[in-house]
Amino acid sequence: MNPIVTILDASWRDDADIREEAVSALESGRVLYIPDLGFPVEEDEKRFFDDGFLQLSSKNVSYDPSTGDVRGLKSTQGAGDTDKAALGKLLARYAQFTRDLCAELLGDFAARLDVARTSFRPVEVEGRKARTVGSDDTLLHVDSFSSRPMAGRRIMRVFTNVNPAGKPRVWNVGEPFEDLAKRFVPLMRTPWPGERAALRLLYVTKSYRTLYDHYMLRLHDDMKGDSTYQRTVPLTRVELAAGATWMCFTDQVSHAALAGKYVLEQTFYGDVEHMARPERSPLKVLESMIQRPLT
Ligand SMILES: [Fe+2]
């Protein structure tokens, strides 16, 4: 099955059948790709798309739509503050753009999603040195957070390639979640006694790490750490064009970012109970394999 579902921009507006198909495709672990839906960048924002213009303190600039907080820039005075405010405005606009898109494309399903952080990814992925294997996003993985336990909640992400030179974002998409879980979960260790309480006490995690988060983090790390798996698993390579938007559940879709820079991204969280097909969610797939509640 092709993991990419292409949606032509004009075809989905005000069409209830397409809404249902779009939700079903997302929950089946496919990527919705809208090649003709770009995000309008204003003239004075184009400076952020020049190599080396931004003084970054991390690989992404991130924005919290609920507080307006912008992170990821080196703290500077004067011009730096102006850039930070302008980036905040750009990211706030992008957050609204993705909310509007989800409302139109996914209908009622979108109303039950919570808006999380927005990010701008200005650094070229290809050739970027990752500090550890675990932080190397050029390796296939499913998303999970080491410090923010999700307790089964879904991670859906919307991306738009705003590369001014027309360079695509290149992804590999791997096997379905059910298949990778079957491959890795039987080999996994269970948490050490007291391990998750210690992580909480030491402020490594923001709340208690559920068994779900334990298994999702292990999946993330074990996939990345298995070089034979990375070399041999069937892959679909996709070029996500400049001026295109795409979205998927990144906690379910096995993905790797191989090349490209200047991408905007919006994260949404969703409760498993709010899914149209909860049994397809990573939580339910893992619980049925492990035969115990994980949250
Ligand atoms: Fe990822």
Residues whose N, C-alpha, C, O or C-beta is under 5 A from the ligand:
A	BS01	LIG	D143
